[in-house]
Amino acid sequence: MPEPSVSVLVVTALPDERQSSAELELFLADLRAQRGVRATVWYLRQLDHQTVPADRHVVDSLRTSPGLPQLDRVGAGVVANAVRGRILRRWYRKVDPDVVLLDDGLGLRVLDVADPVPPVVVRHNPAPPPFAELEPPPLRAGDLTVVAAARAAEFTDVDGAYVQLPWSAGADAGLPFRSAEERDRVRAGYGLPTGVPLVVGWGDDGWLDGPELFVRTLWTLEHRHGIEAHGVWFGLTTDPREADRLLTEAARCGLAERFWHRPFITVEAQTCGDAVLLPYRSPVDPADLAPALVSGAAVVTFRSTAPVGPGVVRVDELDVEAAGAAIALALDGDRDERADHAAHLMPGRLAEEVVALGEAFRARRR
């Protein structure tokens, strides 16, 4: 059997039940799907009630390896630590990693036995693991830094930080809608016009989600920027009066012929527009943006939403003038370019980048 092209060592705190840990397993599956990649997992520790698969080491189990605690108790700690270091080196040589991923930025200590040190990927999750305080402070940045979108605001000073939406968000659902033909099919199904600029919004709360601000932004887009865009709002199913009020507001703004309301929020609805405007009075869940971003639609929202990355423009709260200007720029932008930028939201692309780091390191060692 040919030697694997890349070996990836993943170091994570412990086998906990965070959503980010479940998504780490999805990432490992994507890594292993890359031809010739071998992914190995080490835990820093395990709790008494936790079970670790036989093929995964627990680094802190070295503290209690047979005979070593006794050496510690009789004052031969230096000898005990030397033995622990030798065992850790043996584990490391067996993995022989070309790239190391530190989940939550923890576990840099395992690289004390590495020579040379391979590229390091640092992944920052929405919530830290239990007992993170028992480790040294997490490494903030590596050769590749992956940051959960919920924490993106903490890492604006890290060059090249790779913002990651939840992998369960179904970002790849937006892929078919990179095609203009698919978007036109959806528009036709909803009775919406094709061949014209279309701005999409969605939400079920008639005040919190700001549909009236959506309509006023369309007015601004026409009267300040000369763009007669069409608009559609999806949602508002709980109270029919909310939809009636919205249509009345559109007529008052002279948009009766260019504004529609449709009740149900679907992935197709979120991806059929040329731009997305979400003028929410509360933060937008970044996961809700994934399909639209991957489809190449630009998203405009307010600053209460955390920074997500390329494709999402945030303007001051309630500022429909700024929102209109941002939509005008978005409609003039390159959709394919935005879709390419957004491709990093999917775990498969991250796996490709990790493998590329490992291949470059392996090539340098030859």
N, C-alpha and C positions, 0 to 999 in steps of 0.2 A: 504494500500500500504506500502511495507517495506521502512524503512528509507534509503535514499541514503548512499552508503558506504563512499563516499568522496565528500566534498564540496570544490570547487576551486573558489577563488576570483581573477579575472583578473583586474588589474588597468592599464588603458592606458590614454594617455594624453588628447585626444579629438577625436571625430569621423571624422578623416581626410581622405584623399584619397590616401595616400601612398600605394605602393604595399605591404609593410610590414603589413599594417593594414588589407588589404584584406586577406593576408596569416594568420593573427591572427584569422580571422573568420574561415578559414579552420581548424586551430588548435582547435578552440572551437568545431567545428563539430566532430573532431577526439576525443576530450575529452568526449563529450556527447555520443559518440558511445561506450565508455567504460562502461560496465554495472554498473549502480548504481551511476554514476557521475553526480553531479549538478554543472554547471559552471555559474558564475554570473559575469557580467561586470560592472565596475564603470569607469566613465570618471572623470578626474581631473577638466576639464572645457569644455565649449562649446561656440562656437562663435555665434553671433546673427543669422546668416543665417542657422545654423545647427539644425537638428532635431534629438532628442535622443529618442529611443524606450521607451515606458512607463515602461518597466521592468529594465531599466538601470539608476542608480543614477548618478548625476553630483555632485561631492564633493563640488566644489566651489559655487554651488547654495545655500549652507548654508549661504554664505555671505549676500545674499539678501532675506533670508526667512522672511516672514511677521513679522513686528514688530522689527526685530533685527537691521536693519540699524538705526532705530530711537533711539534705546538704545545706539548705538555707538555715535550718534550725541550729545546726552545729557550727555556724559561722563560715561555711564554705560557699557563700553566695556567689562569689566570683566564678568558682568552678561550675556551679549550677547554671549560671547565666551563659557561660561558654558552651555548655552542652545544649542549652536551649537555642543559642545562636546557630550551632552546628545543625540541629534538626531543621530550623527554619531555612537555612541555606539549602539543605537537601530538598525540602519541599519546593523551594524557589527554583532550583536547578531543574527539577522535574517538569515544572510548568514552563520554564525558560520564556517568560513573557516578552512579546514585542511591544506591548502597550498595556498599561495598567489603568483601570478605572476605579477611582476612589468615590464610592457612593457617599453622599452627604459631605464630601471633602475630608472624610476621616480615614485613618489608617496609613498615613504617610510613613509611620514607623516601620512598616514591613519592607520599605525600600532601603532600609539601612544595610540589607544584605545584597543589594543589587549593584553590579559592576559589569557594564555601564548601566546607568539608570535609563530605563525606556521612557518614551513619551507618556505623559500622565493626563488622563481625562478626569476632570472634576465635575461631579454631578450634584447640584444643590436642589433638594426636594422641597415641597411646600412646607413640611413639618419635620423637625429633627427626630432622630430615633430615640427610643428610651435610653437613658443613661449616657447621652452624648457628652455630658459634662465629665465623664470619666476619661475621655480622650483629650489630647492636646487640641487647641483651637483648630477648626477645620481649615484646610487649604482653600483659599478663595478662588484661585485661578490656576489653570494648568495649560498644557499645550492646546487643549480644547476644553472650554468651560461651558457646561450645560446648566441652565438656570430655569427652574419652573416659572411659568408665566406669572404665577401669583406672587413671586418674589423679585420680579424683574427690576422693580424700582431700586432694590438694594445693590444692583450690580451695573448701574449705568456707567460706572467708572472703569469697568473691566473691558478692555478692548476685545472685540470679537466674541463677546459672550453670546452664546447660542440659546435663544429663548425657546423653551420647550413647552408646548401645550400638553395637557394630559393625553397620554397615548390612547386612553379610552374614549377620547372625544370624537373619534371617527373622522379625523381630518381627511382621510383618503376618500370619504364620501363626496368630497367636492371635486375629485379628479375628472369625472365625466363632463363636468360643466365648464371645463376649460374650453370646450368646443362651442363655438357660436351656434352650431346646428342643434346641439342639445339644449342650450338656453332658449333658442327660438321655439323648440318643441314644447318646453315647459310653459313659456309665455302663452303660446297658443292654447294650451290646455287650461290655463287660468283665464283665458279671454283677454289677455294683455297684448299691447301692440309690439310688433317686432320692427327692427330697423330704425329704432329711435332710442335715445339715451333713456335708460330706466334706472331710477333710484329706488332701492328696496329698504323697508324698515319692518320691524316686527316687535311684538310684545302684547301682553294681555291686560296690562294695567293702564287705564285711560288717563291717569295723571302721572304716575311714577315713570312710565316708559316714554312720556313726552310725544305722543303722536301729533299733538297740535304744533309742537316745535318742528316736527318733520315737515308739516304742511307749510309753515312760515319760512322754513329754509328753502323749500321749492320756490316760493314767491321771491325770495332774495336771489336765488340762482337766476331767475328770469330778469328781474328788474335791476340787479347790480352787475350781472355778468352776461346778460343777453342769451342765456341758454334756456330754451323752452323744454326742459326735461320732463319726463313723465314720472309719476311716483305711485307706489303701491305699498300699503300697510297690511301686514298679515297679523291676525290675532283678534283680540277684543271679542272673544266668544262668550264671556260670562254675562255681559250686560248689553243687550242690543242698543240701548240708548247711547252708549259710548260710541258705537260705530256711526249712529245717526249724527251725533254732535261733530264727529270728525268730518263727515261728508259736508255738513253745513259749513264748517270752517274752511274747507277746500273751496266751496262755492263762493264764500265771502272773499276769498283771496283771488278769485278769478281762475281757479284751477279745476273747475267742475269737469272739463273735458279731458283733463290730463292726470286725474287722480282716481285711484281705485282702492277699494277695501276688499280683502279676501280673508275669510275667517281662520283658516288653519295654517299653523306654522309647521313647515316640513323642510327637509334638507333641500329639496328642489326649490322651494320658495326662497330660501336663504341664498341660493346661488344663481338665480336667474337674472339678476340685475347687473348693470355695469358698475354700480357703486352701492355701498350699504351705508345708511345713516341711522345711527342708534342714539338719539338725543336723550338718553336716560338720566333721570335725576338721582340714580343710584349706580354703583359700579356695574359694568357689564362683566359677566362671567367669561373669562378668556376662552374657555372651552366652547362656548356658543359661537365663537368667531371662526373656528377652525375650517369648516367646509367652505365658507365664503372666501376666506383667504386663499385656500388651496385652489379654488376655482379662478383666482386672479382678480376678484373684485376688491377694490379699495374700500376700507372701512373708516368712517368718520364717527367719532364719539366724543364724549366730554372727558375732562381730566380726572374725574373721579375714578375712571378705569385705569388700572395699572398699565404701564408701558408693556406692549406685547412684542413690538418689533416692526420690521418693514411691512408696509401695507396697512398699518393702523395709525390714523392721524387723530390726535386728541386736541380739542380746542377748549377754551374756557367755558365753564358751565353757562347754559342758557344763551350763549352768544351765537345767534342764528346767522349773523353777518359772517363771522369767522367760519362757521360750518358751511355756509354757502360757498365761500372762497375755497375751502378745502375740497368740496365736492367738484367745483369747477376744475381744479387742478387734477383731481382724480379722473374725471371724464376725459381729460386730455392726455392721460398717462398711457403707458404701455402695459396692457393686461398680461401679455405673455411674460414680460419681465417680472411683474409682481408675482405671478404664479411660480416662476422659478425661484424667487426669493422665499416664497412661502413653503416650498417643498421641504425645507428643513424641519417643518413642524411634524413630519412623519418619522416614526422610528427607523424605517428602512434607510432613509437618507443618513441619519445619524450613524447607523451601523456601517454604511459605506465609508463615512469619514473616519471612523475609528479604525477600520481595516486599512485605509490609506495611510494613516499615521504608522500603524504597525508594519506595513510593507516598506515604507521609507526607512524605518529604523532597521529592519532586517537587512535591507540592501546595504546600509552603511556598515553593518557589522561584517559583511562578507569580505 
